[in-house]
Amino acid sequence: MSRLYLFAEGQTEQTFADNLIRPHLANYGVYLNKPILISHGRRKGKVHRGGGQNYAAMKQDILRLLNQDKSRDVYFTTMLDLYALPSEFPGFTTSQNYRNDPYRQVRFLETSFADDIGDNRFLPHLQLYEYEAYLFCEPKYFLKRDPGGTKGAETLQDIANQYESPELINDGSQTAPSKRIIAEFPRYKKSKSVWGPLVAQDIGLAVIRQQCPHFNEWLLTLESLGQI
């Protein structure tokens, strides 16, 4: 059995990974440790966690754990958003040349990230463009959280229908997936760490990976670790 550490951008991703990805990977002989909120800085000797806005702090956090556990059967991955990625992120400037091809852009950034960390056990994943894209796979499940939100669910489905994949819903400051969800379901803003994983659980991994090819590629990679 291989072991896996996952650095999550926020509590929503942390809970999603714990509730859905952990039991799924166990079927493939991969044990996912408790997902870790990524560091965004240190103040007065205390590490502050959550958010991917400080690359130096993120890198230090990842390298620390890589050095702590040097076993050959342990791997490390991330769930960080491409949306609002800091400009000091490895390859960020060059990646802007690929903005018209989001899948090429995100793969380039992941490769740059892996190269900068410099450990072949590190298998980074960046979400296109953020976690909330997965919830556009089946927006009707928002109605389990807000039964009166039929119009909002229909609006989100209409948005999803405009894209080949929910992963391609853009990263504008008001049109990113989370912003569109909040516009229809304002309570999501303060309840995302609860609503986000619950809606995803109702949708299910099979549907999410069918509609989100980049997420599926990542999950296939993680599943394969059990065969190494």
Secondary structure, 3 states (H helix, E strand, C coil): CEEEEEEECCHHHHHHHHHHHHHHHHCCCEEECCCEECEEEEECCEEEECCCCCHHHHHHHHHHHHHHCCCCCEEEEEEEECCCCCCCCCCHHHHHHHCCCHHHHHHHHHHHHHHHHCCCCEECCEECCCHHHHHHHCHHHHHHCCCCCHHHHHHHHHHHCCCCCHHHCCCCCCCCHHHHHHHHCCCHHHHHHHHHHHHHHHHCHHHHHHHCHHHHHHHHHHHHHHHC
